Structure formats: structure tokens, C-alpha cells
Amino acid sequence: MSTRSLTASRPGPVLLTVHLPHGAIQTRTDPTITTAEVTITGTGDAPFAEAVRDSVMTFDPETNSLIVRVPELPGGTQTVVTTGGGFIHVSQNIGTVPRGATVTGLSFDGVISSGSGNIIVNGVNVGAGNGTTGTITVTARLPESSGVVAFTDSADLTCEGTNEGVKFESRSGSLDADRTRSLIAQTRSGQIRAEVAEHVTAHSASGAVRIGQTIDVLAETASGAIDIRSYHNAGTNGAAALESRSGSIALTATGPGTVRAHTSTGGIDIAAAPGFPADRLTVRADSRTGRVRTPHHRTSRR
């Protein structure tokens, strides 16, 4: 195992920016944490230790910015999820498939390249020849009200605690956040989830967008579901603008607000929480072929 750490040179909230192609990013805020600290850990074979060694870690005291850049590993990595029944879904795929090979029983949802005669899954060679095994994890302990920015290919981001803002850009990684004032996320096939996010801008092609509480949300997907469990504008101009080509849309309003929802083929279900008068909610919802349900029109088809 190879490890490197960096501690901010002064206490207080920071802006943490991480560039990690593959692996995992885990951040945690806590009232007892006064000074930010970030650690890169590589486990497995030599390429992972070399990536940790070659990573760039800096702290800028003028902007309170903590920056981590982890280089790309040679050969690529993949994430494999087994769903049962002998079916394996490969949701994050950057590796090699030999020419002339036949692949059955797999669903590839990422970028596929051919070349070296090997198939690499999470750094593990599952094809012919010898491969490397390991992973890279970036962990950070941050004061509350810090911000997190992450750029990845397939690495997931997990943010525990309370952040001022979270920004996530990924090809196929997923985001899981507890509480943040601002959330901006874009991923091609990963999921976007936050328990509490006051202001949300989320884009995913095939991944789902699931937000617990929000006062202002813009969510767009191609086929992923959109689920907003608690929306109200809290006396602001915040609105819920939800759009999906074929995914379903569900929202529960717990206070006044404006909801705009549109799908081409997915269903829409807009509900008012028990005890909340529906006449304080403005809803515009339509689907070309899917079912539309709102507090004002319980069941309709458009």
C-alpha cells in the first residue's frame, strides 16, 4: 500500500478539487474538524503505487484551495456489477477486448477499446495474460462549509456531512452526497443522489437523479429516472424544472412552488404532501405517451 497526505496550512473551510480518473473519492465534514486534510491511497501492484507517487497535491492559502491531481493509469480500469441470474452489467468500461473475441451476457455502458489482448476489470485482468490488481482512493477530512469539486472518468464521489457546494463531472461515475447548499453534477451513466441540496443542477444520460430535499432544482436525463422527494421554494423564486426523454419523473411538493415536468415516453407523478393545499402549487406537466398525474388532475394521458 502506498499513501501520501497533505494538510492545509491554516484552519477553516477549503475548496477541495480532485482530478481522479478511476477509483473512489470520499470526503467527510465534521464540526470537530478544523483543518482540512487529504490522503491518496494506492493498493495493489506497482502502477497504483506509481500513480500515488506521481500525483500532484497542493494548497493555496490565498484562495484556501486544496488540489489533488492523480494521473491516468496505463491499461484502463472497469467497474463490474453482477445483477444475478448470470447477467453481468459493466457500467464503467475502459479497457481492451481482443480482435475476434465474442462477448455474450454482458451489457457495456461505457467506452470500449480493443488492443492488447486483455480485459481489465477494476484493475484486475480477467482475460489472457498477466494484469495488475489494485485501486486508488482519495479521502478527505474537511471543516464544515467546505466545497468539493471532482473530475473523473469512472471514479465515484461520496460526500458525507455538510458542504457549501459540490460540483461533479464524470463520464460514468456516480455521486452520493449528504447535505450541500449547491449541487452541480453531470455524468453520462452514473447516478446522482443527494439527501439535501438547496440548489440543484443535474444532468445524466442513463443514470437516475434522486434528490431528498430541495428548493430549486433543474434535472435532465435521457433515460434515467428523476425522483424529488421533497420540494418547496421556501419563499424564494426557486422552481423545479424536470425533463427526461424516456425516464419517469416523480416529485412530492411539501410547500409552495412551481413545477415544470416533461417526458416523451416516461410517466410523470407530481403529488402534494399530506396536509399541503394543492392550490398553492403551480404545475405544468406533459408526456407524449406516458401517464401524467398531478394534484389537480389525478390521472390523465397526453
C-alpha positions in Angstrom: 0.0 0.0 0.0 1.2 3.5 -0.9 0.0 6.6 0.8 0.5 10.4 0.6 -1.2 13.1 2.7 -1.4 16.9 2.7 -2.8 19.1 5.4 -3.9 22.7 4.8 -1.5 25.2 6.2 -4.3 27.1 8.0 -7.6 26.1 9.6 -11.1 26.8 8.1 -13.2 25.7 5.2 -11.5 25.0 1.9 -12.3 24.3 -1.7 -11.1 20.8 -2.5 -10.6 20.0 -6.1 -9.8 16.4 -7.1 -8.9 15.0 -10.6 -9.1 11.2 -10.3 -9.7 9.1 -13.5 -10.6 5.8 -11.7 -11.1 4.7 -8.2 -13.1 6.5 -5.5 -13.2 9.9 -3.8 -14.6 10.0 -0.2 -15.0 13.3 1.7 -16.3 13.9 5.2 -17.1 17.1 7.0 -17.5 17.3 10.8 -17.8 20.2 13.3 -14.8 18.8 15.2 -12.6 19.0 12.1 -10.8 22.4 12.0 -8.1 21.9 9.4 -8.5 20.1 6.0 -6.5 17.0 5.3 -6.5 14.9 2.1 -4.9 11.5 1.6 -4.2 9.4 -1.6 -4.0 5.7 -1.0 -3.0 3.2 -3.6 -3.3 -0.6 -3.1 -2.2 -3.4 -5.3 0.5 -3.6 -7.9 3.3 -1.2 -8.9 1.3 1.0 -11.3 -1.0 2.1 -8.5 1.9 3.0 -6.2 3.5 4.9 -9.1 0.2 6.8 -9.6 0.2 7.9 -6.0 3.9 8.9 -6.2 3.3 10.9 -9.3 0.2 12.7 -8.1 0.2 16.4 -7.5 -1.0 17.7 -4.2 -1.0 21.5 -3.5 -2.6 24.0 -1.1 -3.1 27.7 -2.0 -3.5 29.7 1.2 -4.7 32.8 -0.7 -7.7 31.0 -2.1 -8.0 28.3 0.5 -7.8 25.7 -2.3 -6.7 22.1 -1.8 -5.9 20.5 -5.2 -5.2 16.8 -6.0 -4.3 15.5 -9.4 -3.9 11.8 -9.9 -2.5 10.6 -13.3 -4.2 8.1 -15.6 -3.2 4.5 -15.1 -1.9 2.6 -18.2 -4.3 -0.1 -19.4 -7.5 1.4 -18.0 -10.0 0.2 -15.4 -13.5 -1.0 -15.2 -16.3 -1.5 -12.7 -18.4 -4.6 -12.9 -21.8 -5.1 -11.2 -23.4 -8.5 -11.0 -27.1 -8.3 -11.1 -27.9 -12.0 -10.7 -29.1 -14.8 -12.9 -25.7 -15.0 -14.6 -26.1 -11.5 -16.1 -23.2 -9.0 -15.6 -23.6 -5.3 -16.2 -20.4 -3.5 -16.9 -21.3 0.1 -16.3 -17.8 1.7 -16.3 -15.7 0.2 -19.0 -12.3 1.4 -20.2 -10.1 -1.5 -21.2 -9.3 -3.8 -24.0 -11.1 -6.6 -25.9 -9.1 -8.7 -28.3 -9.9 -8.7 -32.0 -12.2 -11.6 -33.0 -13.4 -12.2 -29.4 -17.0 -12.9 -28.7 -18.7 -11.3 -25.7 -22.1 -12.7 -24.5 -24.2 -12.0 -21.5 -22.7 -8.5 -20.9 -24.1 -5.0 -21.2 -21.4 -2.4 -21.9 -22.4 1.1 -20.9 -19.1 2.9 -21.3 -16.2 3.3 -23.7 -14.7 0.1 -25.2 -11.3 -0.1 -26.9 -9.5 -3.1 -28.3 -5.8 -3.9 -28.5 -3.6 -5.7 -26.0 -5.5 -8.9 -25.8 -6.6 -8.4 -22.2 -9.8 -7.4 -20.4 -9.2 -5.3 -17.3 -11.9 -5.1 -14.6 -11.2 -2.7 -11.7 -7.5 -3.2 -12.4 -7.9 -7.0 -12.5 -7.0 -8.8 -15.7 -9.9 -11.3 -16.4 -8.6 -12.2 -19.8 -5.4 -13.9 -21.0 -2.0 -12.8 -19.8 -0.9 -11.1 -16.6 -2.6 -8.0 -15.3 -2.4 -5.6 -12.5 -4.6 -5.5 -9.4 -5.4 -2.6 -7.2 -7.3 0.6 -6.7 -6.7 4.3 -5.8 -8.8 6.1 -3.2 -8.7 9.8 -2.3 -10.1 10.6 1.2 -10.5 14.0 2.7 -11.4 15.3 6.2 -12.9 18.8 5.8 -14.2 21.5 8.1 -18.0 22.1 7.6 -19.0 24.6 4.8 -16.1 23.4 2.6 -16.6 22.9 -1.1 -15.8 19.8 -3.2 -15.1 19.7 -6.9 -14.3 16.4 -8.6 -13.5 15.4 -12.2 -13.4 11.7 -13.0 -13.8 9.2 -15.8 -15.4 6.3 -13.7 -14.5 7.2 -10.1 -17.4 7.7 -7.8 -17.7 10.7 -5.3 -19.1 10.3 -1.8 -19.6 13.4 0.3 -20.6 12.8 3.9 -21.6 15.7 6.2 -22.4 19.3 5.2 -20.8 21.1 2.3 -21.2 24.6 1.0 -21.2 23.3 -2.6 -20.5 20.1 -4.6 -19.6 20.0 -8.3 -19.1 16.7 -10.0 -18.2 16.0 -13.7 -17.8 12.3 -14.7 -18.1 10.0 -17.7 -19.6 7.1 -15.8 -19.0 7.8 -12.1 -21.8 8.3 -9.5 -22.3 11.0 -6.9 -23.7 10.4 -3.4 -23.9 13.5 -1.1 -25.5 14.1 2.3 -26.1 17.8 2.6 -25.0 20.8 0.4 -26.2 24.2 -0.4 -25.4 24.0 -4.1 -25.1 20.9 -6.2 -23.9 20.8 -9.9 -23.5 17.4 -11.4 -23.0 15.9 -14.8 -22.4 12.3 -15.7 -23.1 10.1 -18.7 -24.2 6.9 -17.0 -23.7 7.3 -13.3 -26.3 8.2 -10.7 -26.7 11.5 -8.9 -28.0 11.4 -5.4 -28.2 14.0 -2.6 -30.2 13.9 0.7 -30.4 17.7 1.0 -29.4 20.2 -1.7 -30.9 23.6 -1.8 -30.0 24.4 -5.4 -29.5 21.6 -7.9 -28.4 21.4 -11.5 -28.1 17.7 -12.5 -27.6 16.1 -15.9 -27.3 12.4 -16.6 -27.9 10.4 -19.7 -28.8 6.9 -18.4 -28.3 7.4 -14.7 -31.0 8.3 -12.2 -31.3 11.7 -10.4 -32.6 11.3 -6.8 -32.8 14.4 -4.5 -34.3 14.3 -1.0 -35.0 17.9 -0.1 -34.6 21.0 -2.4 -35.9 24.5 -3.0 -34.6 24.9 -6.6 -33.9 22.1 -9.0 -33.1 21.6 -12.7 -32.7 17.9 -13.6 -32.4 16.4 -17.1 -31.9 12.8 -18.2 -32.2 10.8 -21.4 -33.4 7.6 -19.9 -32.7 7.9 -16.2 -35.5 8.3 -13.6 -35.9 11.6 -11.8 -37.1 11.5 -8.2 -37.6 14.5 -5.9 -38.9 13.5 -2.5 -39.5 17.0 -1.0 -39.7 20.3 -2.9 -40.8 23.7 -1.8 -39.4 27.1 -2.8 -39.2 28.4 0.8 -40.3 31.8 -0.2 -37.7 32.1 -3.0 -38.0 32.1 -6.8 -36.8 28.5 -6.8 -38.6 26.2 -9.2 -38.5 22.5 -10.2 -37.7 22.0 -13.9 -37.6 18.3 -14.7 -37.1 16.8 -18.1 -36.4 13.2 -19.4 -36.7 11.6 -22.8 -37.9 8.2 -21.6 -37.3 8.1 -17.8 -40.0 8.5 -15.2 -40.4 11.7 -13.2 -41.7 11.8 -9.6 -41.9 14.8 -7.3 -43.6 15.4 -3.9 -44.3 19.1 -3.0 -44.1 19.9 0.7 -44.7 23.6 0.2 -45.5 26.3 -2.4 -43.6 26.3 -5.7 -43.6 25.9 -9.4 -43.1 22.6 -11.1 -42.5 22.0 -14.8 -42.1 18.4 -15.9 -41.8 16.9 -19.4 -41.1 13.5 -20.9 -41.5 11.9 -24.3 -42.4 8.4 -23.2 -42.0 8.2 -19.4 -44.7 8.7 -16.8 -45.0 11.7 -14.6 -46.3 11.7 -11.0 -46.5 15.0 -9.2 -48.0 14.8 -5.7 -48.7 17.2 -2.8 -47.6 16.0 0.6 -50.4 15.3 3.2 -51.7 18.5 4.7 -50.3 20.7 2.0 -53.0 22.5 -0.1 -52.5 21.7 -3.8 -53.8 25.2 -4.9 -50.5 26.7 -3.6 -48.7 24.6 -6.2 -48.3 25.6 -9.9 -47.8 22.5 -12.1 -47.2 22.2 -15.9 -46.6 18.6 -16.8 -46.9 16.7 -20.1 -45.8 13.5 -21.6 -46.3 12.4 -25.2 -47.2 8.8 -24.4 -46.8 8.4 -20.7 -49.3 8.7 -17.9 -49.4 12.1 -16.1 -50.7 12.5 -12.6 -50.8 15.8 -10.7 -52.7 17.1 -7.6 -55.0 18.9 -9.9 -55.6 16.0 -12.4 -55.2 12.7 -10.7 -55.0 10.6 -13.9 -54.6 11.7 -17.5 -52.8 10.7 -20.6 -51.3 13.1 -23.1 
